[in-house]
Structure formats: C-alpha cells, structure tokens
Amino acid sequence: MTSIFQDCNLQLPESPRQRPPFQCYLTGFPETFLAINRRPKKIKMSKLATPSLTATIESLRNTERIIQKPDTRATHPNPSFSHSDFPQHGNDILLVIPTANKDKTRILTEAFERQKPPGATVHVLVLPADSNVGEQPYDEAGAEGARNRIQNALQSLNESVLVEREIGTIMAASIENFIQRPSEGTDVKPVDYGLVMVYNATTRRAVTAMSRGVTVPRAYYEFARSFGAERGHDGMYGRVTVGEVLEANVEGVDRADWHAVVAGVSRYELLEDAVEGISVPC
C-alpha cells in the first residue's frame, strides 16, 4: 500500500513519547465563526414528497451505474487558502477534520493513522465547519465547498491546542460530494462524485482526489433542481439534495448513502478508495 505520507520529510522525535494522541469534537463556535457559516433555512421534508416520485426501494435497486473517476488535475486545480502562519510547537501532527459526519471522520482518521510514518503521533480535531455552497453542490462548487470547510475550520483554530499538544505540522482534510451536471439537451446522466481535499497548513500545499462516480436517477435530480439555488452562483449552490428527495419518496433509502441502493456500492466505500489513493502534501 502506498503511504499518504510517502513524500513527507517530517521532523519526528528520537523516541516516541508515552502521552497518547487525542481526538476532540468541538461543537461550539465564537460569534464571528458562526457569522461566516450562517445557512438559509432548510426546506421541510414534507415538501419533498410527491406522488410522481413515490417508489419502492426494490424498484430502484441497481438501476444506476458506477463511473470511473475523472482527472482532478484537469477538472479541479489545486485551491488557495488565506490564513496566518501557524507557529511550530513540537513534532506532532494535528489533523483537522471540518465535518460532523462520523463516517467521513472515520475514513480520514483511519487513513492517516494507518499510514503515518513510524514514530509519528497524529492528533485529531473534529471541528465542523460549513461549506458555504448550499445543501447540494454542483460542478465546481464541490471543490469550493471542500476548500471552504478547511478555510473556516482553520480560522477558528485556537493556538492553545497547538501548544498543549506540541504540534509541528497542521493538516486539514475535507470530503465534499457534488453532482456533475450534464450539458443541456444531451442524454448524459448527472453523476455524483466525492472530492477529497488534503491541505498542509504548515507548508501551504494542497492536493485533491476524486472518487468514482454514481449516476443519479434523472427524475429525482430534476425535482431537487426545481427547488432552485442560491443567487449569483450559476445554479451551483442547490437548496435541496438529491438524497433528501430520494429519502422523502422511497422508504428505506438513506439520504446520505443512496448510492448503496441505486448502484450497489456504498458512498463510503467509494470515498475510502479515493482517500487511499491520495498523497499528503508536504
């Protein structure tokens, strides 16, 4: 297995300390942080149910297909971030994960822990942050949302954590699913992809990777689109997710992992594959 740290030249202590790594979930934010993460009200689930889309879970099972991952170098150039330099207070690694999704947190934490260099200590700080791209990102809003989560989380990072845990390297990792819209007037189906972004805030380098995609049931996609998007963003910041529409109309479908029903592969399995193939920026 290729290590996600394969190209890193980290400064490690000569002998590992006995102090164990920590994992912390932060749920409270200062007012300034809440201001940049304010979201519009969600549409009630009752408004998402419609007789024309009511179906059984069996009628949708394995009706869609898996699409090979695109080349992120062509579709999603490396992002830029704006933040102050973080002083180094030791040799340990801090992994900031800006999501409340426990499955995404597990995938990222396990990947870093499994592939860390010998002698390295990775501390995990789960700091939920908004994507600022609406409920359902489309096209370039996927990469923008992943970048925004990292940016927002880093802005709220308290240096006392770095001092206490003797942090020398700060990494932030974000996962954002988005739908690639088809061109108008074509028979091409919309496709849901997962984008993984890892940012080294110490060296200011970032990398991205894509998961394989899952084609989206057209009727549910169009209904989600009918609820509109936030203004000024070319329709890329959708107000309703396809998963919400599916869950509201098909009993037994999980809004966060409808992929497992329509394509026979869990969204999280696809994301795990994408994370395994990424190299940490050093």
C-alpha positions in Angstrom: 0.0 0.0 0.0 1.3 3.4 -0.9 1.5 5.7 2.1 -0.3 9.0 2.0 2.8 10.4 3.8 5.2 8.9 1.3 6.9 12.2 0.2 6.9 13.8 3.6 10.1 14.6 5.4 8.6 15.1 8.9 10.7 16.0 11.9 10.0 13.2 14.3 11.1 12.8 18.0 14.1 10.4 18.6 11.9 8.3 20.8 8.1 8.3 20.9 6.5 9.8 24.0 4.1 7.9 26.2 1.5 10.7 26.0 -1.3 9.3 23.8 -2.8 11.2 20.9 -6.1 12.9 21.4 -9.3 13.1 19.4 -11.6 16.0 20.2 -15.0 17.1 18.8 -15.8 20.8 19.1 -19.4 21.9 18.8 -19.3 25.5 20.0 -18.1 28.4 17.9 -17.4 32.1 18.5 -19.9 34.5 17.0 -17.5 35.6 14.3 -17.2 32.0 13.1 -21.0 31.5 13.2 -21.4 34.6 11.1 -19.4 33.1 8.2 -21.2 29.8 8.5 -24.8 31.1 8.5 -27.0 28.9 6.3 -30.5 29.5 4.9 -33.4 27.6 6.4 -33.8 24.0 5.1 -36.9 23.1 3.1 -39.2 20.8 5.1 -39.1 17.1 4.1 -42.9 17.1 3.7 -42.5 19.4 0.7 -40.1 17.0 -0.9 -42.6 14.1 -1.2 -44.6 13.9 -4.4 -46.7 11.0 -5.7 -44.9 11.0 -9.1 -41.7 10.0 -7.4 -43.0 7.5 -4.8 -41.4 4.2 -5.4 -40.2 1.0 -3.6 -36.6 0.5 -2.7 -36.5 -2.6 -4.8 -37.6 -0.8 -7.9 -34.5 1.5 -7.6 -32.0 -1.2 -6.7 -29.0 -1.3 -9.1 -30.7 0.9 -11.7 -27.7 3.2 -11.9 -24.0 2.6 -12.7 -20.5 3.4 -11.5 -18.5 5.9 -13.4 -14.7 6.0 -13.4 -13.1 8.9 -11.6 -12.1 11.9 -13.7 -8.6 13.5 -13.7 -8.7 16.1 -10.9 -5.7 17.9 -12.4 -7.9 19.0 -15.3 -11.2 19.5 -13.6 -10.2 20.8 -10.1 -7.0 22.7 -9.9 -5.3 23.0 -6.5 -7.0 25.6 -4.3 -5.5 28.5 -2.5 -6.0 29.4 1.2 -5.7 32.5 3.3 -4.6 32.3 6.9 -1.8 33.4 9.2 1.2 31.2 9.7 0.9 28.6 12.4 4.0 28.6 14.8 5.5 25.1 15.3 5.4 24.0 18.9 6.8 20.5 18.6 6.9 17.5 16.2 3.4 16.0 16.4 0.8 16.2 13.6 -2.6 17.8 14.0 -5.3 16.5 11.7 -8.3 18.9 11.5 -11.5 17.4 10.1 -14.1 20.0 9.3 -17.3 17.9 9.3 -19.8 16.4 11.8 -20.2 13.4 9.5 -18.9 10.4 11.6 -18.3 8.2 8.5 -16.2 10.8 6.8 -14.3 11.4 10.1 -13.7 7.7 10.4 -12.4 7.3 6.9 -10.0 10.2 7.2 -8.8 9.3 10.7 -8.2 5.6 9.9 -6.3 6.5 6.7 -3.9 8.9 8.5 -3.4 6.6 11.5 -2.8 3.6 9.3 -0.3 5.2 7.0 1.5 7.6 9.4 5.3 7.4 9.5 6.9 5.2 12.3 7.2 7.3 15.4 4.7 10.0 14.3 1.8 11.0 16.6 -1.4 12.2 14.9 -3.9 14.1 17.0 -7.4 14.5 15.5 -9.5 17.6 16.0 -13.0 17.3 14.6 -14.2 20.9 14.0 -17.4 21.0 12.0 -17.5 23.9 9.5 -19.9 24.9 6.8 -19.1 24.5 3.1 -20.9 27.8 2.2 -22.0 26.3 -1.1 -25.6 25.3 -0.3 -27.1 21.9 0.5 -26.4 20.4 -2.9 -23.2 21.5 -4.6 -22.9 21.1 -8.4 -19.8 21.2 -10.6 -17.0 23.4 -9.3 -18.9 24.0 -6.1 -17.7 20.6 -4.9 -14.1 21.7 -4.7 -15.1 25.1 -3.5 -17.1 23.5 -0.6 -14.2 21.3 0.5 -11.9 24.3 0.4 -14.3 26.4 2.4 -14.7 23.8 5.1 -11.0 23.7 5.6 -10.6 27.5 5.5 -13.5 28.1 8.0 -12.1 25.5 10.4 -8.6 26.8 10.3 -9.9 30.3 11.1 -11.4 29.1 14.3 -8.3 27.0 15.4 -7.0 28.1 18.8 -3.3 28.2 19.2 -3.5 26.8 22.7 -4.3 23.4 21.2 -1.1 23.6 19.2 1.0 24.5 22.3 -0.7 21.9 24.6 -0.2 19.0 22.1 3.2 20.1 20.8 2.1 20.4 17.2 4.6 20.9 14.5 2.5 20.1 11.4 -1.1 21.0 10.8 -3.1 19.0 8.2 -6.7 19.5 7.3 -8.7 17.0 5.3 -12.2 17.5 3.8 -14.6 15.5 1.8 -17.4 17.0 -0.3 -19.8 15.2 -2.6 -21.1 17.0 -5.6 -23.1 16.4 -8.7 -21.6 17.0 -12.2 -24.5 18.5 -14.3 -24.9 17.2 -17.8 -24.9 19.6 -20.7 -28.4 20.8 -21.8 -30.1 18.8 -24.5 -28.0 15.6 -24.0 -28.9 12.1 -22.8 -25.9 12.1 -20.5 -26.8 11.5 -16.9 -25.8 13.6 -13.9 -23.1 12.0 -11.8 -22.4 12.2 -8.1 -18.7 12.3 -7.2 -16.8 12.6 -3.9 -13.9 15.0 -3.7 -11.2 14.6 -1.1 -9.0 17.6 -0.3 -6.0 17.5 2.0 -4.2 20.7 2.9 -0.9 21.1 4.8 -1.4 24.4 6.6 2.2 24.4 7.7 3.7 24.3 4.2 0.6 25.7 2.4 0.3 22.9 -0.1 -2.9 21.1 -1.1 -3.9 18.1 -3.1 -7.3 16.8 -4.3 -8.5 13.4 -5.4 -11.8 12.2 -6.8 -13.9 9.1 -6.1 -15.5 7.0 -8.7 -19.0 8.4 -9.5 -22.5 7.2 -9.4 -25.1 8.2 -12.0 -28.1 10.0 -10.5 -31.7 9.0 -11.1 -32.9 11.7 -13.5 -36.4 12.3 -12.1 -35.1 12.8 -8.6 -32.3 15.0 -9.8 -34.7 17.3 -11.7 -37.0 17.5 -8.8 -34.2 18.6 -6.5 -33.1 21.2 -9.0 -36.7 22.5 -9.1 -36.3 24.0 -5.6 -33.7 26.4 -7.0 -30.3 27.5 -5.9 -28.7 30.4 -4.1 -28.5 33.5 -6.3 -25.3 34.6 -8.1 -23.6 31.2 -8.4 -24.8 29.9 -11.7 -27.1 27.4 -10.1 -24.2 25.5 -8.4 -25.4 26.0 -4.8 -28.5 23.8 -4.7 -31.0 24.2 -1.9 -32.1 20.5 -1.8 -30.0 17.4 -2.1 -30.9 14.5 -4.3 -30.5 12.3 -1.3 -33.2 14.3 0.6 -35.6 13.8 -2.3 -34.9 10.1 -2.5 -35.4 9.6 1.2 -38.7 11.5 1.2 -40.1 9.4 -1.6 -38.6 6.0 -1.2 -38.9 4.2 2.1 -35.7 2.7 3.3 -33.3 5.0 1.4 -30.7 6.8 3.4 -30.2 10.4 2.2 -26.5 10.2 2.9 -25.9 6.9 1.1 -28.5 6.4 -1.6 -25.6 5.2 -3.7 -25.7 1.8 -2.0 -29.2 1.2 -3.3 -29.1 2.6 -6.8 -25.6 1.3 -7.7 -24.9 -1.4 -5.2 -21.8 0.3 -3.8 -21.8 2.4 -0.6 -20.8 6.1 -0.9 -18.3 5.5 1.9 -16.6 2.6 0.1 -16.1 4.9 -2.9 -14.7 7.6 -0.6 -12.3 5.1 1.1 -10.9 4.2 -2.3 -10.3 7.8 -3.1 -8.6 8.5 0.2 -6.3 5.5 -0.2 -5.0 7.0 -3.5 -4.1 10.4 -2.2 -0.6 11.6 -1.2 -0.4 14.1 1.7 1.1 17.5 0.6 4.4 18.1 2.4 
